[in-house]
Amino acid sequence: MMYLSLLIASGLLGGLGVMALGSRINCRHIASGTVLISLWVFYGLTQQMVFSDGGIQLMESLPWIPYFNVRYMLGIDGLSWALVGLTLLINCIVIAGSYLVNYTRMRLYLALFLLMQSMVIGVFLAYDAILFYMFWEGMLIPMYLCIGVWGSSQRSYAAMKFFLYTFLGSVLMLVGFIYLGIQAQSFSFLQMASVPLSLFEQQWLFLALLAAFAVKIPMFPFHTWLPDAHTEAPASGSVILAALMLKVGAYGLIRVSMPILPDASAYFAPLMIGLSLIAIVYVGIVAFSQQDMKRLIAYSSVAHMGFVTLGLFLIYRAGDADMASLGMTGAVVQMISHAFGSGALFCAFGLLYHQCHERSIIKFSGLGTKMPWFSMFFLLFVLSTIGVPLTAGFVGEYLVIMTALQTMPLVGLCAAITLVLSAAYLLTMYKQAFFGMPSDIVEKVRDIHRGEVTLLLFISLVVLALGIYPQGLIQVLYPPITQLLDAAVSSKLLV
């Protein structure tokens, strides 16, 4: 059975079903059924996988454009499996949230998120560069419409800025893919990884691909589109941005840039480590000055994604394979835990914003008195984002900082100190908004009801599960990370 194709097709077909049948059948029920079918297919492919094998499994390869040797090529390993599972879990949260909030054009709203599910999963499963690019660009359309149609007052500006940043970077990536395809006489990532290239070729190809991946992560200084997009997007759009779209950029570095261009990756490692550290420190300082609660969470998201790129490129400064593996594992775990930390904060804030339509921190006080259940969940998500032990946010950051302290102690020290800064601005925000006497706006709000409690409780259980027992995830990630690490540090210079 072609599980991978079925997984991608389920979201596309579900989106069409929502648009075609949503006027006669509750569109939320169709969307929920689609996600359940996707989970069933995911369970089926999970049963077929051998997680101790770090190689590509369940490969599907068919001719697509024979003249250019472009193939419809899909595959999965432990890394892809974890990220596909993350995608489905996040979409479950988004679809469940649609029962709690009413939007205009609900059919289009749900169809776009199902389309986004297929595009993101396609990126994680594609092993042909042109197919990868098609899914990569396909993500732009639903997110652009999500921000532009359901966003706040500055939605047109934010949507256009998001589109231009990501599209221009993607064009350079396509140029790099075409060059690599010509050299390899194939657009398969596996063939590209085996083609020797000079250091100069690798360098400009790395920068071409980085133009797309750095924007999506987003790395400093390509991060300026994200706070605007987060601020103007609806709550579900912000959850998808934080939990999924930022992850495809880091995945591109792991799956494409580092194995195919290992020498250039090593050459630019000091630059990437420096930019990561700037993102962690500088963007954290910028977050401290924010008075818009959603914008503060957005800057916090950028700062914590800096740990992902830091962990990835520390492998080129590690003294041994075990230390390099620790850094890359920490980076991938941070990708996943960040999804449930920042994504949870955006989801929770969306429930609050739906009641009061206010984002300014100074307008809030006393939320803990009026919304005790909401306050409890929000505090857990803040603590996870900070990286408190026994929460999801702790594990990845701990592994990355431990790697940095043993390979580049000064970098590790700066990154560790920045966690104090993160705690300062997030806890200051929490203190101002949730303690004290209720403000005029807060007097009008109600605490979350049973459906909202159920949604936030589900996210909380995932956050705690990843923090208490991260080994279950790490065991799945170790075999593919070992193989990707070997490719990322093996020179392929022309002799």
LINZI-V203125 format. One record per pair of residues at least 24 apart in sequence whose ideal C-beta (glycine too) atoms are under 10 Angstrom apart, sorted by the first residue. I is the first residue (numbers start at 1). GAP is how many residues later the second one is. Records with the same first field share a line. If there is no record, write none. Layout:
I=GAP ; GAP
This chain:
1=40 ; 43 ; 44 ; 47 ; 57
2=39 ; 43 ; 56 ; 58 ; 60 ; 72
3=38 ; 39 ; 40 ; 41 ; 42 ; 43 ; 44 ; 45 ; 46 ; 55 ; 57 ; 71 ; 73 ; 122
4=37 ; 41 ; 53 ; 54 ; 55 ; 56 ; 70 ; 71 ; 72 ; 76 ; 80 ; 117 ; 118 ; 120 ; 121 ; 122
5=36 ; 55 ; 57 ; 67 ; 69 ; 117 ; 120
6=31 ; 32 ; 34 ; 35 ; 36 ; 38 ; 39
7=30 ; 31 ; 32 ; 33 ; 34 ; 35 ; 37 ; 38 ; 67 ; 69 ; 77 ; 80 ; 81 ; 110 ; 111 ; 114 ; 115 ; 117 ; 118
8=30 ; 33 ; 66 ; 76 ; 109 ; 110 ; 111 ; 112 ; 113 ; 114 ; 116 ; 117 ; 118 ; 127
9=29 ; 32 ; 109
10=24 ; 25 ; 26 ; 27 ; 28 ; 29 ; 30 ; 31 ; 32 ; 78 ; 104 ; 107 ; 108 ; 111
11=24 ; 26 ; 27 ; 76 ; 77 ; 80 ; 100 ; 102 ; 103 ; 104 ; 105 ; 106 ; 107 ; 108 ; 109 ; 110 ; 111
12=99 ; 102 ; 103 ; 105 ; 106 ; 107 ; 110 ; 126
13=24 ; 101 ; 105
14=24 ; 81 ; 96 ; 97 ; 99 ; 100 ; 101 ; 103 ; 104
15=92 ; 93 ; 95 ; 96 ; 97 ; 98 ; 99 ; 100 ; 101 ; 102 ; 103 ; 127
16=95 ; 98 ; 99
17=94 ; 97
18=88 ; 89 ; 90 ; 91 ; 92 ; 93 ; 94 ; 95 ; 96 ; 97
19=88 ; 89 ; 91 ; 92 ; 93 ; 95
20=87 ; 91
21=86
22=84 ; 85 ; 86 ; 88 ; 89
23=84
26=73 ; 80
27=71 ; 79 ; 80 ; 81 ; 82 ; 83 ; 84
28=67 ; 68 ; 70 ; 71 ; 78 ; 79 ; 82
29=70
30=65 ; 77 ; 80 ; 81 ; 84
31=60 ; 63 ; 64 ; 65 ; 67 ; 68 ; 75 ; 76 ; 78 ; 79 ; 80 ; 82 ; 83 ; 86
32=60 ; 63 ; 64 ; 66 ; 67 ; 78
33=62
34=57 ; 61 ; 76 ; 77 ; 79 ; 80 ; 83
35=53 ; 54 ; 56 ; 57 ; 58 ; 59 ; 60 ; 61 ; 78 ; 79 ; 82
36=52 ; 56 ; 59
38=46 ; 49 ; 50 ; 53 ; 54 ; 76 ; 79 ; 80 ; 83
39=46 ; 49 ; 50 ; 52 ; 53
41=47
42=39 ; 42 ; 43 ; 45 ; 46 ; 47 ; 79
45=31 ; 36 ; 39
46=30 ; 35 ; 38 ; 39
48=28
49=27 ; 28 ; 29 ; 32 ; 427
50=28 ; 429
51=26 ; 27 ; 30 ; 424 ; 425 ; 426 ; 427 ; 428 ; 429
52=26 ; 423 ; 424 ; 426 ; 427
53=24 ; 25 ; 426 ; 427 ; 430
54=24 ; 25 ; 423 ; 424 ; 425 ; 426 ; 427 ; 428 ; 429 ; 430 ; 431 ; 432
55=424 ; 425 ; 428
56=24 ; 71 ; 133 ; 134 ; 424 ; 427
57=24 ; 423
58=67
59=68 ; 131
60=65 ; 67
61=66 ; 67 ; 127
64=64 ; 66 ; 67 ; 70 ; 123
65=63 ; 65 ; 122
68=62 ; 110 ; 113 ; 114 ; 117 ; 118 ; 119
69=59 ; 61 ; 112 ; 115 ; 116 ; 117 ; 118 ; 119 ; 122
70=58 ; 59 ; 60 ; 61 ; 111 ; 116 ; 117 ; 118
71=56 ; 57 ; 59 ; 60 ; 115 ; 116 ; 117
72=54 ; 55 ; 56 ; 58 ; 59
73=52 ; 53 ; 54 ; 55 ; 56 ; 57 ; 58 ; 59 ; 113 ; 114 ; 115 ; 116 ; 117
74=47 ; 48 ; 50 ; 51 ; 52 ; 53 ; 54 ; 57
75=50 ; 51 ; 52 ; 53 ; 114 ; 115
76=48 ; 49 ; 51 ; 404
77=48 ; 178 ; 399 ; 400 ; 402 ; 403 ; 404 ; 406 ; 407
78=254 ; 395 ; 397 ; 398 ; 399 ; 400 ; 401 ; 402 ; 403 ; 405
79=45 ; 172 ; 175 ; 176 ; 249 ; 253 ; 256 ; 397 ; 398 ; 400 ; 401 ; 402 ; 404 ; 405
80=41 ; 43 ; 44 ; 45 ; 46 ; 47 ; 171 ; 175 ; 400
81=43 ; 44 ; 395 ; 396 ; 399
82=42 ; 250 ; 251 ; 253 ; 254 ; 391 ; 394 ; 395 ; 398
83=37 ; 38 ; 40 ; 41 ; 42 ; 161 ; 164 ; 165 ; 167 ; 168 ; 171 ; 172 ; 249 ; 252 ; 253 ; 256
84=33 ; 36 ; 37 ; 39 ; 40 ; 41
85=39 ; 251 ; 388 ; 391
86=34 ; 38 ; 157 ; 158 ; 161 ; 249 ; 250 ; 253 ; 254 ; 257 ; 376
87=29 ; 30 ; 31 ; 32 ; 33 ; 34 ; 36 ; 37 ; 153 ; 156 ; 157 ; 160 ; 161 ; 252
88=29 ; 32 ; 33
89=154 ; 247 ; 250 ; 251 ; 254 ; 369 ; 370 ; 373
90=26 ; 27 ; 30 ; 146 ; 149 ; 150 ; 152 ; 153 ; 154 ; 157 ; 249 ; 250 ; 253 ; 257 ; 369
91=25 ; 26 ; 29 ; 30 ; 145 ; 148 ; 149 ; 152 ; 153
92=25 ; 363 ; 366
93=143 ; 146 ; 147 ; 150 ; 247 ; 250 ; 251 ; 254 ; 362 ; 363 ; 365 ; 366 ; 369
94=141 ; 142 ; 143 ; 145 ; 146 ; 149 ; 150 ; 249 ; 253
95=141
96=251 ; 355 ; 356 ; 358 ; 359 ; 362
97=137 ; 138 ; 139 ; 142 ; 250 ; 253 ; 254 ; 257 ; 354 ; 355 ; 358
98=138
99=352 ; 353 ; 356
100=135 ; 250 ; 251 ; 254 ; 348 ; 349 ; 351 ; 352 ; 354 ; 355
101=133 ; 134 ; 135 ; 249 ; 250 ; 252 ; 253 ; 351
102=252
103=46 ; 47 ; 131 ; 133
104=45 ; 46
105=40 ; 44 ; 45
108=34 ; 37 ; 38 ; 41 ; 42
109=33 ; 36 ; 37 ; 40 ; 41 ; 125 ; 127 ; 128
110=126
111=31 ; 34
112=29 ; 30 ; 31 ; 32 ; 33 ; 34 ; 37 ; 38 ; 124 ; 125 ; 128
113=29 ; 30 ; 33 ; 123 ; 124 ; 126 ; 127
114=28
115=24 ; 26 ; 27 ; 28 ; 30
116=25 ; 26 ; 27 ; 30 ; 121 ; 124 ; 128 ; 129
117=25 ; 123 ; 127
118=24
119=24 ; 125 ; 126 ; 129
120=120 ; 123 ; 124 ; 125 ; 127 ; 128 ; 131
121=123
123=93 ; 121 ; 122 ; 124 ; 125 ; 128 ; 129 ; 132
124=120 ; 123 ; 124 ; 127 ; 131
126=63 ; 129
127=60 ; 61 ; 62 ; 63 ; 64 ; 65 ; 128
128=49 ; 53 ; 58 ; 59 ; 60 ; 61 ; 62 ; 63 ; 64
129=44 ; 45 ; 47 ; 48 ; 49 ; 51 ; 52 ; 55 ; 57 ; 58 ; 59 ; 60 ; 62 ; 63 ; 127 ; 131
130=44 ; 47 ; 48 ; 51 ; 57
131=56 ; 57 ; 58
132=41 ; 45 ; 55 ; 57 ; 116 ; 120 ; 123 ; 124
133=37 ; 40 ; 41 ; 44 ; 45 ; 54 ; 79
135=113
136=30 ; 33 ; 34 ; 37 ; 38 ; 76 ; 77 ; 80 ; 112 ; 113 ; 116
137=29 ; 30 ; 33 ; 34 ; 36 ; 37 ; 75
139=27 ; 31 ; 77 ; 101 ; 105 ; 106 ; 109
140=26 ; 27 ; 30 ; 105
142=95 ; 98
143=86 ; 90 ; 94 ; 97 ; 98 ; 101 ; 102
144=85
145=92
146=83 ; 87 ; 88 ; 90 ; 91 ; 92 ; 94 ; 95
147=81 ; 82 ; 83 ; 84 ; 85 ; 86 ; 87 ; 90 ; 91 ; 94
148=84 ; 85
149=85 ; 88
150=82 ; 83 ; 84 ; 85 ; 86 ; 87
151=77 ; 78 ; 80 ; 81 ; 82 ; 83 ; 86
152=79 ; 80 ; 81 ; 82 ; 142 ; 201 ; 205 ; 207
153=79
154=74 ; 77 ; 78
155=73 ; 74 ; 76 ; 77 ; 78 ; 79 ; 82
156=76
157=71 ; 75
158=67 ; 68 ; 69 ; 70 ; 71 ; 72 ; 73 ; 74 ; 75
159=69 ; 70 ; 73 ; 74 ; 78
160=65 ; 68
161=63 ; 64 ; 65 ; 67 ; 68 ; 71
162=53 ; 63 ; 64 ; 66 ; 67 ; 68 ; 70 ; 71 ; 79 ; 83
163=62 ; 66
164=61
165=50 ; 51 ; 53 ; 57 ; 58 ; 59 ; 60 ; 61 ; 63 ; 64
166=46 ; 49 ; 50 ; 52 ; 56 ; 59 ; 63 ; 79 ; 83
167=45 ; 48
168=43 ; 44 ; 47
169=39 ; 40 ; 41 ; 42 ; 43 ; 44 ; 45 ; 46 ; 47 ; 49 ; 53 ; 80
170=41 ; 42 ; 43 ; 45 ; 46
171=37 ; 40 ; 41
172=35 ; 36 ; 37 ; 38 ; 39 ; 40 ; 43
173=32 ; 35 ; 36 ; 37 ; 38 ; 39 ; 40 ; 42 ; 79 ; 83 ; 84
174=34 ; 35 ; 38
175=29 ; 30 ; 33 ; 34 ; 36
176=28 ; 29 ; 30 ; 31 ; 32 ; 33 ; 34 ; 35 ; 36 ; 80 ; 81 ; 84 ; 85
177=28 ; 31 ; 32 ; 35 ; 79
178=30
179=25 ; 26 ; 29
180=25 ; 28 ; 29 ; 76 ; 80 ; 81
184=76
189=66 ; 67 ; 70 ; 71
190=69 ; 70
191=69
192=64 ; 67 ; 68 ; 69
193=63 ; 65 ; 66 ; 67 ; 68 ; 69 ; 294 ; 297 ; 299
194=66 ; 293 ; 298
195=65 ; 297 ; 299
196=67 ; 295 ; 296 ; 297 ; 298 ; 299
197=63 ; 64 ; 65 ; 66 ; 67 ; 295 ; 296 ; 297
198=65 ; 294 ; 295 ; 296
199=62 ; 64 ; 65 ; 67 ; 68 ; 292 ; 294 ; 295
200=64
201=60 ; 62 ; 63 ; 292 ; 293
202=55 ; 58 ; 59 ; 60 ; 61 ; 62 ; 63 ; 64 ; 65 ; 66 ; 289 ; 290 ; 291 ; 292
203=58 ; 60 ; 61 ; 62 ; 64 ; 65
204=57 ; 60
205=52 ; 55 ; 56 ; 59
206=47 ; 51 ; 52 ; 54 ; 55 ; 56 ; 57 ; 58 ; 59 ; 61 ; 62 ; 66
207=50 ; 54 ; 57 ; 61
208=49 ; 53
209=43 ; 44 ; 47 ; 48 ; 51 ; 52 ; 55
210=39 ; 42 ; 43 ; 47 ; 51 ; 54 ; 55 ; 58 ; 61 ; 62
212=36 ; 37 ; 40 ; 44 ; 45
213=35 ; 36 ; 37 ; 38 ; 39 ; 40 ; 41 ; 43 ; 44 ; 96
214=35 ; 38 ; 39 ; 58 ; 61 ; 95
215=34
216=29 ; 30 ; 31 ; 32 ; 33 ; 34 ; 35 ; 36 ; 37
217=28 ; 29 ; 30 ; 31 ; 32 ; 33 ; 34 ; 35 ; 36 ; 58 ; 59 ; 62 ; 85 ; 88 ; 89 ; 91 ; 92 ; 118
218=27 ; 28 ; 31 ; 61 ; 65 ; 83 ; 84 ; 87
219=30 ; 31 ; 34 ; 53 ; 56 ; 57 ; 59 ; 60 ; 83 ; 86 ; 87 ; 89 ; 90
220=54 ; 55 ; 56 ; 57 ; 58 ; 59 ; 60 ; 61 ; 62 ; 63 ; 82 ; 83 ; 86 ; 89
221=54 ; 57 ; 58 ; 61
222=27 ; 53 ; 57
223=56 ; 59 ; 60 ; 63 ; 75 ; 76 ; 78 ; 79 ; 80 ; 82 ; 83
224=78
226=57 ; 69 ; 72 ; 73 ; 75 ; 76 ; 79
227=56 ; 59 ; 60 ; 63 ; 65 ; 67 ; 68 ; 69 ; 70 ; 71 ; 72 ; 74 ; 75
228=67 ; 70
229=69
230=62 ; 64 ; 65 ; 67 ; 68 ; 69 ; 71 ; 72 ; 112 ; 116
231=59 ; 61 ; 62 ; 63 ; 64 ; 65 ; 66 ; 67 ; 128
232=62
233=61 ; 65 ; 113 ; 117
234=112 ; 116 ; 119 ; 120
235=59 ; 111 ; 112 ; 113 ; 114 ; 115 ; 116 ; 117 ; 118 ; 119
236=110 ; 111 ; 114
237=109 ; 113
238=56 ; 59 ; 60 ; 63 ; 104 ; 105 ; 107 ; 108 ; 109 ; 111 ; 112
239=100 ; 103 ; 104 ; 105 ; 106 ; 107 ; 108 ; 109 ; 111 ; 220
240=103 ; 106
241=57 ; 60 ; 101 ; 102 ; 105
242=55 ; 56 ; 58 ; 59 ; 60 ; 62 ; 63 ; 96 ; 97 ; 98 ; 99 ; 100 ; 101 ; 102 ; 103 ; 104 ; 105
243=58 ; 92 ; 93 ; 95 ; 96 ; 97 ; 98 ; 99 ; 100 ; 101 ; 103 ; 104
244=95 ; 99
246=55 ; 56 ; 58 ; 59 ; 62 ; 89 ; 92 ; 93 ; 96 ; 97
247=58 ; 61 ; 85 ; 88 ; 89 ; 91 ; 92
248=87
249=56 ; 59 ; 60 ; 86
250=55 ; 58 ; 59 ; 61 ; 62 ; 81 ; 82 ; 84 ; 85 ; 88
251=57 ; 81 ; 84
253=55 ; 56 ; 59 ; 60 ; 78 ; 235
254=54 ; 58 ; 74 ; 77 ; 78 ; 81 ; 226 ; 227 ; 230 ; 231 ; 234
255=225 ; 229
257=55 ; 231
258=54 ; 55 ; 57 ; 58 ; 70 ; 226 ; 227 ; 229 ; 230 ; 231
259=224 ; 225 ; 226 ; 227 ; 228 ; 229 ; 230 ; 231 ; 233
260=227 ; 228 ; 232
261=227 ; 231
262=54 ; 224 ; 225 ; 226 ; 227 ; 228 ; 229 ; 230 ; 231
263=226 ; 227 ; 228 ; 229 ; 230
265=47 ; 48 ; 50 ; 51 ; 223 ; 224
266=47 ; 49 ; 50 ; 51 ; 222 ; 223 ; 225
267=49
268=45 ; 48
269=43 ; 44 ; 45 ; 46 ; 47 ; 48
270=43 ; 46 ; 47 ; 138
271=42
272=37 ; 38 ; 40 ; 41 ; 42 ; 44
273=36 ; 37 ; 38 ; 39 ; 40 ; 41 ; 43 ; 44 ; 131 ; 134 ; 135 ; 138
274=36 ; 39 ; 137
275=31 ; 34 ; 35 ; 38
276=29 ; 30 ; 31 ; 32 ; 33 ; 34 ; 35 ; 36 ; 37 ; 38 ; 55 ; 124 ; 128 ; 135 ; 139
277=29 ; 30 ; 32 ; 33 ; 127 ; 131 ; 133 ; 134 ; 135 ; 137 ; 138 ; 141
278=25 ; 28
279=24 ; 25 ; 26 ; 27 ; 28 ; 29 ; 30 ; 31 ; 139
280=24 ; 25 ; 26 ; 27 ; 29 ; 30 ; 117 ; 120 ; 131 ; 134 ; 135 ; 136 ; 137 ; 138 ; 139 ; 141 ; 142
281=25 ; 133 ; 134 ; 136 ; 137 ; 140
282=24 ; 136
283=135
284=133 ; 134 ; 135 ; 136 ; 137 ; 138 ; 140 ; 141
285=133 ; 136 ; 140
286=139
287=134 ; 135 ; 137 ; 138 ; 139 ; 142
288=133 ; 134 ; 136 ; 137 ; 138 ; 140 ; 141
289=136
290=69 ; 71 ; 135 ; 139
291=68 ; 69 ; 70 ; 71 ; 72 ; 138 ; 141
292=66 ; 67 ; 68 ; 69
293=52 ; 56 ; 59 ; 60 ; 65 ; 66 ; 67 ; 68 ; 69 ; 70 ; 71 ; 136 ; 137 ; 139 ; 140
294=51 ; 52 ; 55 ; 56 ; 58 ; 59 ; 65 ; 66 ; 67
295=64 ; 66
296=49 ; 53 ; 63 ; 65 ; 129 ; 130 ; 132 ; 133
297=44 ; 45 ; 48 ; 49 ; 51 ; 52 ; 84 ; 85 ; 88 ; 129 ; 132
298=44 ; 47 ; 48
299=126
300=38 ; 41 ; 42 ; 45 ; 82 ; 85 ; 86 ; 122 ; 125 ; 126 ; 129
301=37 ; 40 ; 41 ; 42 ; 44 ; 45 ; 84
302=40
303=82 ; 115 ; 116 ; 118 ; 119 ; 122
304=30 ; 33 ; 34 ; 37 ; 38 ; 81 ; 82 ; 83 ; 89 ; 92 ; 93 ; 114 ; 115 ; 118
305=26 ; 29 ; 30 ; 33 ; 37
306=28 ; 94 ; 109 ; 112
307=24 ; 26 ; 27 ; 28 ; 30 ; 31 ; 80 ; 86 ; 89 ; 90 ; 91 ; 92 ; 93 ; 94 ; 97 ; 108 ; 111 ; 112
308=24 ; 25 ; 26 ; 27 ; 30 ; 88 ; 89 ; 92
309=25 ; 91
310=24 ; 87 ; 90 ; 91 ; 93 ; 94 ; 98 ; 101 ; 102 ; 105
311=24 ; 85 ; 86 ; 88 ; 89 ; 90 ; 92 ; 93 ; 104
312=88 ; 176
313=175
314=86 ; 89 ; 90 ; 92 ; 93 ; 94 ; 97 ; 98
315=88 ; 92 ; 166 ; 169 ; 170 ; 173 ; 174
316=91 ; 172 ; 173
317=86 ; 87 ; 89 ; 90 ; 91 ; 94
318=85 ; 86 ; 88 ; 89 ; 90 ; 167 ; 171
319=87 ; 88
320=86 ; 87
321=161 ; 164 ; 165 ; 168
323=79 ; 80 ; 83 ; 84
324=79 ; 83 ; 157 ; 158 ; 161 ; 162 ; 164 ; 165
325=74 ; 78 ; 152 ; 153 ; 156 ; 157 ; 159 ; 160 ; 161
326=73 ; 74 ; 76 ; 77 ; 80 ; 81 ; 155
327=72 ; 73 ; 75 ; 76 ; 77 ; 79 ; 80 ; 154 ; 158
328=71 ; 72 ; 75 ; 149 ; 153 ; 154 ; 156 ; 157 ; 160
329=66 ; 67 ; 70 ; 71 ; 74 ; 141 ; 144 ; 145 ; 148 ; 149 ; 152 ; 153 ; 156
330=65 ; 66 ; 67 ; 68 ; 69 ; 70 ; 71 ; 72 ; 73 ; 74 ; 144
331=65 ; 68 ; 69 ; 72 ; 150
332=64 ; 67 ; 141 ; 142 ; 145 ; 148 ; 149 ; 152
333=59 ; 60 ; 61 ; 62 ; 63 ; 64 ; 65 ; 66 ; 67 ; 133 ; 137 ; 140 ; 141 ; 144
334=53 ; 58 ; 59 ; 61 ; 62 ; 63 ; 64 ; 65 ; 66
335=61
336=56 ; 59 ; 60 ; 126 ; 130 ; 134 ; 137 ; 141
337=47 ; 48 ; 50 ; 54 ; 55 ; 56 ; 57 ; 58 ; 59 ; 60 ; 125 ; 126 ; 129 ; 130 ; 133 ; 136
338=46 ; 47 ; 54 ; 55 ; 58 ; 59
339=53 ; 123 ; 127
340=41 ; 44 ; 45 ; 51 ; 52 ; 53 ; 119 ; 120 ; 122 ; 123 ; 124 ; 125 ; 126 ; 127
341=39 ; 40 ; 41 ; 42 ; 43 ; 44 ; 45 ; 46 ; 50 ; 51 ; 52 ; 55 ; 118 ; 122 ; 125
342=39 ; 42 ; 43 ; 51
343=38 ; 116
344=33 ; 34 ; 36 ; 37 ; 38 ; 40 ; 41 ; 48 ; 112 ; 115 ; 116 ; 118 ; 119
345=33 ; 36 ; 37 ; 39 ; 40 ; 81 ; 114
346=35
347=30 ; 34 ; 105 ; 108 ; 109 ; 112
348=26 ; 27 ; 29 ; 30 ; 32 ; 33 ; 34 ; 100 ; 104 ; 107 ; 108 ; 111
349=29 ; 32
351=26 ; 27 ; 97 ; 98 ; 101 ; 104 ; 105
352=26 ; 81 ; 90 ; 93 ; 96
354=91 ; 98
355=86 ; 87 ; 89 ; 90 ; 91 ; 93
356=83 ; 85 ; 86 ; 88 ; 89
357=84
358=81 ; 83 ; 84 ; 87
360=73 ; 81
361=67 ; 68 ; 69 ; 71 ; 72
362=70 ; 71 ; 77
363=70 ; 76 ; 77 ; 78 ; 79
364=65 ; 68 ; 69 ; 70 ; 72 ; 74 ; 75 ; 77 ; 78 ; 81
365=66 ; 67 ; 68 ; 69 ; 70 ; 71 ; 72 ; 73 ; 74 ; 75 ; 76 ; 77
366=67 ; 68 ; 69 ; 70 ; 71 ; 72 ; 73 ; 75 ; 76 ; 77 ; 79
367=63 ; 65 ; 66 ; 67 ; 68 ; 69 ; 71 ; 72 ; 74 ; 75 ; 78 ; 80
368=62 ; 63 ; 65 ; 66 ; 67 ; 68 ; 70 ; 74
369=65 ; 66 ; 67 ; 68 ; 69 ; 73 ; 74
370=64 ; 68 ; 69 ; 72 ; 73 ; 74 ; 75 ; 76 ; 77
371=63 ; 67 ; 71 ; 74 ; 75 ; 76 ; 77
372=62 ; 75 ; 76
373=74 ; 75 ; 76 ; 79 ; 80 ; 83 ; 84
374=60 ; 71 ; 72 ; 73 ; 74 ; 78 ; 79 ; 82
375=55 ; 58 ; 59 ; 60 ; 72 ; 73
376=72 ; 77 ; 80 ; 84
377=71 ; 75 ; 76 ; 78 ; 79 ; 80 ; 82 ; 83 ; 86
378=52 ; 55 ; 56 ; 78
379=47 ; 48 ; 51 ; 55
380=76 ; 79 ; 80 ; 83 ; 84
381=45 ; 75 ; 78 ; 79 ; 82
382=40 ; 41 ; 44 ; 45 ; 47 ; 48 ; 52
383=40 ; 43 ; 44 ; 47 ; 80 ; 84
384=75 ; 76 ; 78 ; 79 ; 80 ; 82 ; 83
385=37 ; 38 ; 41 ; 78
386=33 ; 34 ; 36 ; 37 ; 38 ; 39 ; 40 ; 41
387=32 ; 35 ; 36 ; 80
388=31 ; 35 ; 79
389=78 ; 79
390=73 ; 74 ; 76 ; 77 ; 78
391=69 ; 72 ; 73 ; 75 ; 76 ; 77
392=70 ; 71 ; 72 ; 73 ; 74 ; 75 ; 76 ; 78 ; 81
393=26 ; 29 ; 70 ; 73 ; 74
394=25 ; 72 ; 73 ; 76
395=71 ; 72 ; 73 ; 74 ; 75 ; 76 ; 78 ; 79
396=70 ; 74 ; 77
397=25
398=72
399=71 ; 75
